[in-house]
């Protein structure tokens, strides 16, 4: 039995290739569809079974967030049946999934958390996120790109903010004016088929003080969630751990509905804590999609994990019998 750390994806992981991710008749899908009725929203199974992917429909936060959450929770249930889980983490919105996977919230309250947060984010008009690579083609740190990010943020301090440290990428956020500034100030880069800086579609200024009002509304609307100590250790976006034997559930609630919303989320630090403190045989990446594969590889390279120091090293180790990353979806 493998020792695994489960990593849950964030917004943007459900794409055209993710349609029919919920096929298979899991009873969890039926439970989620029943909960969606209370919001007068399209059943998630219906969205997932659509004949074609609609950016307007599938990427709407109120649909995308619970779709991602549900696919990940279904995947996690299968993993927990066959592997020994040592900890659970998640990128950005994936933190809400991690809470349900680890048992800090039950299925119904976990669903309610992600659905309500998505609806509150929709109410918050303006702003967005921009992603920019800070490593070279070999995944080694690029000082010039790091300096470009620092300079872009420093030249518009009240309009732009760091949002997520995402392995070899910096996710930045800002007001509408701030996003336009970032798109102008960051030097253009072509990496594969993508051109950067890249504005993320239908993403608000998450993990910044700009969404303090969202956090305040969430604390009011979700004050009756039934928090409990997790069954598995949770590692958050600060690198802090909530363990089964020592978690202060009040602190877990306050972080989730406070700092997790309004302060930068450091997934790179989170994964370093997972590796150093729990030393799993594998990082298991839940679906939908496979958005965290390269990100995890970049963190492994930064750590020098199992001799990995570059993209080439990661590809070599990943092709061996001791692959450190297992993606459940493609």
C-alpha positions in Angstrom: 0.0 0.0 0.0 1.4 3.4 -1.0 1.9 6.3 1.4 0.2 9.2 -0.4 -0.4 12.9 0.0 -3.6 13.9 -1.8 -3.5 17.3 -3.6 -6.8 18.9 -4.7 -6.9 21.2 -7.8 -8.3 24.7 -7.8 -10.3 26.8 -10.2 -9.6 26.4 -13.9 -9.1 22.6 -13.8 -12.5 21.8 -15.3 -12.2 22.2 -19.1 -13.6 20.9 -22.3 -11.7 17.6 -21.8 -13.3 17.2 -18.4 -16.8 16.5 -19.7 -18.2 13.2 -18.4 -15.8 13.1 -15.5 -18.7 12.1 -13.3 -19.8 9.1 -15.3 -20.0 5.9 -13.3 -23.0 6.4 -11.1 -21.3 7.5 -7.8 -23.9 8.1 -5.1 -22.0 11.2 -4.2 -23.2 12.7 -7.5 -26.8 12.1 -6.6 -26.2 13.8 -3.2 -24.7 16.8 -4.8 -27.5 17.1 -7.4 -30.0 17.1 -4.5 -28.1 19.9 -2.8 -28.0 21.9 -6.0 -31.9 21.9 -6.1 -31.9 24.0 -3.0 -30.0 26.7 -4.9 -32.2 26.4 -8.0 -29.1 25.7 -10.1 -28.5 23.2 -12.9 -27.6 19.7 -11.6 -23.9 19.0 -11.8 -24.5 15.7 -13.6 -26.4 17.6 -16.3 -23.6 20.0 -16.7 -21.0 17.2 -16.9 -23.0 15.3 -19.4 -23.5 18.2 -21.8 -22.9 17.5 -25.5 -20.5 20.4 -25.7 -18.5 22.6 -23.4 -19.8 26.1 -22.9 -17.4 28.8 -21.5 -20.3 30.9 -20.4 -22.0 28.0 -18.5 -19.2 25.6 -17.4 -16.8 28.4 -16.4 -19.4 30.4 -14.4 -18.0 30.3 -10.8 -21.3 28.9 -9.4 -21.0 25.9 -11.7 -17.2 25.5 -12.1 -16.3 25.5 -8.4 -18.8 22.8 -7.3 -18.1 20.7 -10.5 -14.4 20.7 -9.6 -15.1 20.0 -5.9 -17.4 17.0 -6.7 -15.0 15.4 -9.3 -12.2 15.7 -6.8 -14.3 14.3 -3.9 -15.3 11.3 -6.0 -11.7 10.7 -7.0 -10.5 11.0 -3.4 -13.0 8.4 -2.2 -11.4 5.8 -4.5 -7.9 6.8 -3.4 -8.8 6.4 0.3 -10.1 2.9 -0.3 -6.7 1.6 -1.6 -3.9 3.9 -0.4 -2.6 5.1 3.0 -3.1 8.8 3.1 -0.7 10.8 5.2 -2.0 14.3 4.5 -4.3 16.4 2.3 -3.6 19.7 0.6 -5.3 21.8 -2.1 -4.6 24.7 -4.3 -6.7 27.8 -3.7 -10.3 26.7 -4.1 -8.9 23.2 -3.7 -8.6 24.0 0.1 -12.4 23.7 0.3 -12.1 20.2 -1.3 -9.3 19.3 1.1 -11.5 20.1 4.0 -14.1 17.6 2.8 -11.6 14.9 1.8 -9.9 15.1 5.2 -13.2 15.0 7.1 -13.0 18.5 8.6 -16.5 19.1 7.0 -19.0 16.4 6.1 -20.2 16.1 2.5 -23.2 18.4 2.8 -21.3 21.2 4.6 -18.3 20.8 2.3 -20.6 21.2 -0.7 -22.3 24.2 0.9 -19.0 25.9 1.6 -17.8 25.7 -2.0 -21.2 26.6 -3.5 -21.8 29.6 -1.2 -18.2 30.9 -1.8 -18.7 30.7 -5.5 -21.9 32.6 -5.4 -20.4 35.2 -3.2 -17.5 35.6 -5.5 -19.9 36.2 -8.4 -21.4 39.1 -6.4 -18.0 40.7 -6.2 -17.7 42.8 -9.3 -14.4 43.8 -10.8 -10.8 42.7 -10.7 -9.1 39.5 -11.8 -6.0 37.3 -11.9 -2.9 37.2 -14.1 -0.5 34.3 -14.3 3.2 34.6 -15.2 6.1 32.0 -15.3 9.0 32.7 -13.0 11.2 29.7 -14.1 12.9 28.9 -17.3 12.2 26.1 -19.7 14.3 23.8 -17.5 12.2 24.8 -14.4 15.2 26.5 -12.7 14.5 29.8 -11.1 14.8 32.8 -13.5 15.9 35.9 -11.5 14.9 38.3 -14.3 11.3 37.0 -14.3 11.1 37.2 -10.5 12.3 40.8 -10.7 9.8 41.6 -13.4 7.0 40.4 -11.1 8.4 42.3 -8.2 8.7 45.5 -10.2 5.2 45.2 -11.7 3.7 44.8 -8.2 5.7 47.6 -6.8 4.7 50.1 -9.5 1.0 49.8 -8.6 0.9 48.8 -4.9 -2.7 49.8 -4.3 -4.1 48.1 -7.4 -2.1 44.9 -7.7 -1.3 42.1 -5.2 0.4 38.7 -5.1 -2.2 36.0 -5.1 -0.8 32.5 -5.4 2.8 31.1 -5.4 2.1 28.3 -7.9 5.4 26.3 -8.3 7.0 27.9 -11.4 4.3 30.5 -11.8 3.3 33.6 -10.0 -0.4 34.3 -9.9 -1.1 38.0 -9.4 -4.4 39.8 -8.8 -5.7 43.3 -8.9 -8.5 45.7 -9.6 -9.5 46.1 -13.2 -7.0 48.9 -13.5 -4.4 46.7 -11.7 -4.9 43.8 -14.1 -4.4 46.1 -17.1 -1.3 47.4 -15.5 0.1 43.9 -15.0 -0.7 42.9 -18.6 1.3 46.0 -19.8 4.1 45.9 -17.2 5.2 42.2 -17.4 7.5 41.4 -20.3 5.7 39.2 -22.9 6.8 35.6 -23.0 5.9 32.7 -25.2 6.0 29.3 -23.4 4.8 26.5 -25.6 1.4 27.4 -27.0 0.7 30.0 -24.2 1.6 33.6 -24.3 2.2 35.4 -21.0 1.2 37.4 -19.1 -2.1 35.6 -19.3 -5.4 36.8 -17.7 -7.3 33.9 -16.2 -10.9 33.7 -17.5 -13.6 34.5 -14.9 -11.2 34.6 -12.0 -11.7 37.3 -9.4 -9.0 38.9 -7.3 -8.8 35.9 -4.9 -6.4 35.8 -2.0 -6.1 39.6 -1.7 -7.6 42.3 0.5 -9.9 43.2 -2.4 -12.2 40.4 -1.4 -12.5 41.2 2.3 -16.2 41.9 1.8 -16.6 38.3 0.4 -14.9 37.0 3.6 -17.2 39.0 5.8 -20.3 37.8 4.0 -19.0 34.2 4.1 -18.5 34.3 7.9 -22.1 35.4 8.3 -23.7 33.0 5.8 -21.6 30.0 6.9 -21.5 30.6 10.6 -23.4 27.3 11.3 -21.1 25.0 9.4 -20.2 21.9 11.6 -16.5 21.9 11.8 -14.6 19.0 13.3 -11.0 17.7 13.6 -9.9 16.2 10.3 -9.3 12.4 9.9 -6.1 13.2 8.0 -3.6 16.1 8.5 -4.4 19.2 6.4 -1.7 21.5 5.1 -2.9 25.0 4.3 -1.8 27.9 2.1 0.6 29.1 4.8 2.3 25.8 5.3 0.5 25.4 8.6 -0.8 21.9 9.6 -4.1 20.9 11.1 -3.7 17.4 12.6 -6.3 14.8 13.7 -5.0 15.0 17.3 -4.4 18.7 17.8 -6.6 20.8 15.6 -8.3 23.8 17.0 -11.5 23.8 15.0 -12.1 27.4 15.7 -8.7 28.3 14.2 -9.5 26.1 11.1 -12.8 27.9 10.6 -11.2 31.3 11.0 -8.5 30.6 8.6 -10.8 29.2 6.0 -13.3 32.1 6.1 -10.6 34.8 6.7 -6.9 34.6 5.8 -7.4 31.9 3.1 -9.7 34.3 1.3 -7.9 37.6 1.7 -4.2 36.8 1.9 -1.8 35.2 -0.6 -2.0 31.4 -1.0 1.5 29.8 -1.1 1.0 26.3 -2.7 4.7 26.0 -3.1 5.3 26.3 0.6 2.3 24.0 1.3 3.9 21.2 -0.9 7.3 21.7 0.6 5.8 21.1 4.1 4.0 18.0 2.7 7.3 16.6 1.4 9.5 17.5 4.3 7.1 16.6 7.1 5.3 13.6 5.6 7.6 12.2 3.0 4.9 10.5 0.9 5.7 7.8 -1.7 3.5 9.7 -4.1 1.7 13.0 -4.5 -1.8 12.0 -5.8 -3.4 14.6 -7.9 -7.2 14.5 -8.0 -9.2 15.5 -11.1 -10.7 17.1 -13.0 -7.9 17.7 -15.5 -4.2 17.6 -14.7 -3.4 21.2 -14.0 -1.0 20.6 -11.0 1.3 18.0 -12.7 3.9 20.5 -13.9 3.4 22.7 -10.8 4.2 19.7 -8.5 7.2 18.8 -10.7 8.5 22.4 -10.3 8.3 22.2 -6.6 10.1 18.9 -6.5 12.8 20.4 -8.6 13.1 23.4 -6.3 13.4 20.9 -3.4 15.9 18.6 -5.1 13.4 15.7 -4.2 14.8 12.3 -5.1 17.5 14.0 -7.2 15.1 16.1 -9.2 16.6 19.5 -10.0 15.2 20.3 -13.4 12.4 19.5 -15.8 14.6 16.8 -17.4 15.3 15.2 -14.0 11.5 15.1 -13.2 10.6 13.5 -16.6 13.3 10.8 -16.0 12.1 10.0 -12.4 8.5 10.2 -13.4 9.1 7.6 -16.1 10.6 5.2 -13.5 8.9 2.7 -11.2 9.1 5.2 -8.4 7.2 8.1 -10.1 6.6 10.7 -7.4 3.4 12.1 -8.9 0.3 10.2 -9.9 -2.4 12.1 -11.8 -5.9 10.5 -11.7 -7.1 12.5 -14.7 -5.7 13.7 -18.0 
